[in-house]
Amino acid sequence: MRHILHADFDAFYASVEQLDAPELRGKPVVVGGSAEGRGVVASASYEARGFGVRSAMPMRTAQRLCPEAVRVGARFDRYREISQRVMSMFRDLTPLVEPLSLDEAYLDVTAVATNGEQPAMIAAELRRRVKVELGLTISIGVATSKSVAKIASDMDKPDGLTVVAPGDERAFLAPLPIGKLWGVGPKTAERLIAAGVETIGDIARQDEGWLVGMFGKHGAQMRRLALGEDDSAVVARRETKSVSAETTFARDTGDAEMLQEVVNRLSQRVAQQLRRKELQGRTVKLKLRLSDFTTFTRQRTLPHAVQSADELSRSAGELLRAELYGRRRFRLVGVGVSGFERSEAHPEEPRQLKFVGFG
């Protein structure tokens, strides 16, 4: 039996803007181009959604619905940065991560659950970690398939956790409107509703021949999904190019001892990831963000590849000490490793990664 998570940030772009600008928290925020430039809404905070504002809506319409909305231009470099961090968290848990976009992904946690962890507890801990380390919320659906997990993740937003127990897939899906099902777009939904088919349960009750007659092969697939039958695999799509960990402080600090202790702790986390993935790298990176949000990275390429926490914290600590001058105060510190080497046993071949889950 498989255990699949679908993790999805809540109002991602808008939430990042509220995270970085505390004065925007609790206010209706829309991210996108200006109304004068015929811009559209890329993301709307939940406060703005309460006025009917939605993604892909013309900004002019959004401002009419919610005149007090604060419009912010998109900062995709920042969103990609957050996305990379959360995907790294996902890969800490399982190598089977399939990103769908910057703000959502499937995770196959079957191996982790097989080792004794309950899928619901795995998801709850992941939500907690994202909230603590990133200051953002994600909603997670837990199920035995990708299609059901994706539907479940949308059931209790924001900051939701919906678990569909094995065997309950059909009962969970049955009362939901047909538009929730994979592959049922507006035109398909229009034809189904005209035939009196309004819920996913209605689709499941239809004769397969009738659905195939209406929609071809897609009709058979539609019925299988309505029955909760989906064996599509979570496909990991990206080779590991770097491993990192970072933390944002509740209060900015310039305390050298505290900063070094944080570097030590982050080095331990990075070293654990490197050991699990059987990687070692030559380039150690230190990421810092000042109290004015200036963000920069310092790095050092070593004469030999490293994997241990002691070596990482030593190199990252030297980089840190070079930045501790004046009255600088820091709000974020990160430690990372890249420049992975090929296997020493077979230097002419790419290093073969051995992926394992938590034991």
N, C-alpha and C positions, 0 to 999 in steps of 0.2 A: 504493500500500500504506500502511495506517495503522500507527501505533505508539502503543499505549495503555499507560499505567501505572495500576496500582491501588496506592495508597499507604495503609497502614493502621498506625496506632500500635500498639505492643505493650502490652497491659494498661494502657490509657491512664490512667484515673483513678488506679489504684494506682501507676503509674509516676510520675505527677506528685506524688503524696504522698511517694514515696520520694525524689524529686528535691528537694522543699522541706524535707524532714526527714531529713537524712543518717543519723540514728540508726535509721531504718526500713529502710535498704538492706540487702539480704541476708536480711531477715526476711519471714515470710509476712504479707502485708497484705491486708485485705479492706475495701472501701469500700462503705458502705451503712448502713441503719438498724439499730437495736439489736434483738437477739433478743427482748428483753422487749416491744418495740413491734411485733413480728411483721415486722421489717424483712427485706429481701432484699439479696442481694449485687449491687451495681452493677458491681463490678470486683474481680478477684482478681489479685494479683501471681503471677508464675510460681513463686515459692516456695510460695505457698498452693495453686496448681494441682497441685503435686506431691502434695498430700494428697487430691486429688479435688474441691477447691472450684471451683465454676464460677459464672459470672454467672447471675443470675435464681434462684439457689438460696436457699431460706430461710436467714436468718442463723443461726438455731438449728441447722440441719443443718451449716452451714459450721463453726460453733464445735465441733460434735461431732466432725467429721472432723479438725479441726485446732485443738485446744484452745489452742495457743500463738499462734494468729493474733492480730494486732493490728488491731482494728476502728477505722476512721476514718470520720467523717461526710463526706458528699460536699460538695465546694466547687465548685459549677457556675460561679460567676463566674471562678474561677481556670482551670477547664478551658476555658471559652469564650475566655479571654485567650490561652491556649496555642494553641487551635484557630485563632484569628484570625492569630496569628503564623505558624503553619505554612501556612495557606492563602495568606498573603501571599508566602511563599517559593515555593509552587507557582505563583502567578501571576507571580512574577518570571521563571519559566521559560516559561510559556505562558498565554495568556488563556483557553484551553479547559480550565477546571477545573470539575468537577461534584462538589461536596461531597455525600456521602451522610449524614454525621453529623458530630459534632464531631471525630471521630478518623479519618475515612477519606474518600478522594476519588479520582475518576478524573481523569487528565490525558492529553490528546491532545497528544503531543509530535512529531507527524508533521512539522510545519514545522521544528522544531529539528533533527530527524534528517535532513531533506532538505538542511539546510545543512551537513551533513558530520559531525554528531555521531552516534556509535553509540548506539542506545537503551539498551543495557546500561550504557554509560559515563554517560549522562545520569542513569539511575537510581542508579548507584553514587555519583555526585557529590551527588545530592539526599539520599541517606541520610547521607553524610558531613556535609553542611551542617546537617541537622537535629540530628545527634548533637553537633556542635561548638557550634552556636548555642543549642540548646534543652536539651542534656543528656539527650535522650530518644532512643529508637530507634524506627524504623519499618521495616516489612517491605514490600517492593515486588514486585509481579508485573509482568512485561513481556511483552506479546503483541500480536497484531494486532487483538484485539477486547476489549471490556469484559468479557464473560463469562469468557474464558480468563484474562485478566489478574487478575481477582478470585480465581479459583481458585488461580492461581499464587502470589499474595501470601500465601496461607495455608499454603504447602507447607514453608516453612523458618523458621517463627517460633521465637523472637524474632530480630529484627535480620537478617532473611533477604532474599535477592535471588534470585528465580527467573525465568529468561528462557526463554520458549517461542519458538523461532525460527520464522519464517514457513515454513509447510508442515509443521510438526511438531505442529500442534494436535491432530489426531486421535490420534496416537500418545501424546501427553502425557495426553490425557483417558481413553483406553481402559481402563487398569487401575484407575481411581479408582472408589470406591463411588458408587452412584447418588445418594446424599444430597448429594454435592458439586455436583451440577448445579443451575443456576438453575431454580426452579419445582418442584423435587422435594421436597415436604414429607413428613412422616411418613406420612400416609394414602396419598399417591401411591406412596411407597417400599414400603409394605406390599403394595399391589396388584401392583407390579412384581416384588417378591421372590417373591410367591406364584406368579407366572407364570414363575419361573426367571430373571428379569432382575436381576442383582446389580451389574453394573458399568456405567459410562458406555459402554464399548465394546459391551456387550450391547444397550444401547438403540440405538446406531448401526447395529447389525446387523439390527434388527427391520424388518419391512415397515411402511412408513408407514401403510398402510391399517389394519393391526392396531392401531397406536398411536392413530390417530384414532378407531377403534371403541371403544377403551378410555377415551380421555381427551378426545375431541373435538378442536377446533382446537389445544388445548394439546399434544396428542400430536405433531402435525406440528412445532410449535415445539421441543418437547423433542428430537426426532430431529435437527433442524438444529443445535441447540446441542451435541448429543453428537458431531456431525460437525465441530465447531469452526467452524460457520458463524454469524456474528453481525455484522451491519452497523449495530447501534444506535449512535447518535452520542453523543459526550460533549457535554453541554449545559451551557454556562456559565449560571448562574442569578442571579448577583448583580452589580449595577452597582458600580463602584469608588466608595467613599465616602471613603476615606482611604488614604494610602500611608505606610508606616512601616518602620523597621528598628530592631532593638535587639540588645544583646549582654549576656550575663551574665559577670561576671568570675570567674576561678578563685579569686581572693582579693579580699576587700573592699578598697576604696581610697578615700583622701581626697585624693590627689595631684591638684591643680588642672590641671597641665599634661597629665597623662595623661588626665584626664577630658575636657579640651578636645580632645585629639587623637582620642579615641574619638568625640566629637560630630562632628568634621570627617570622620572615616571614614564614620560612619553617614549624614551629610549627602550624601556622594558616592553612596552606595548608593541613597538615596531619590531623589536627582536623576536617576540613571540610570533608575529606574522611571518617574518623571514624564515623562522625555523619550520613553521607549518608548511610553507610553500617551497622549502628547500632552496632558498635563494640567499645569495650574498652579493653585496654591491660595493663599489669603490667610491661613490660620490655620496657624501653626507650633507644634508641640507638642513638649514635652520630658517624657519619662517617666523617673522615678527610683525606685529601690528601695533603701532603707537596709539596713544590716547586720542590723537586727531584723525585716526583711521588710516594714516599712511601705512601701507603694507609693503614689505620687501623681503627678499630671500638672500641669504648668504650660503655659500656652499664651499666644500673642500673636497678635492679628489685625492684619495689616499693611494699610497704605492701598492697596497694589497686590498683585496676584497674583505669586507667585515660582515659579521652577523651578530656578534654578541652585544648585549646591552651595555657592558662596560666600555667597549670600544666606541659605540655610538655616542654614549653620554660624554665621553672624554672629548671627542671631536666636536660635537655640538656645543659642549660647554665652552670650548675655546672660542668658537664663533660667537657665542653669546657674550662672553666677557669683553670682546672687542667692540660690542655695541652699547656697553653700559657706561655712558659718560653723560655729563651735564645733568639735567633734571628729567631725563627721559623716563616716561612711564609707559608701560606696555599693557595692552588689553588682550593680546593673543600670542601664543607661542606654539610652534609646530616643529616636529622633527621628522625627517624623511631620508630615504635611501633610494638611489637609482644607480644606473651604470652596472646592471647585473652582468656577471660574467658567465661564460659558457662552462659546462661541466669540465672539471679538471681531468676526469677519466677519459673523456672524449672531446678534446678541445676543438676538434674540427666540426662538431655537431652542436646545434642549439641545445641549451640546457633543458632537460625534460623535467617538467614540474610534476610533482606528486601531490595531488590535492586530497586533503583529509578534512573531516569535520571535527567539531569539538568532541572529546571523549568524556 
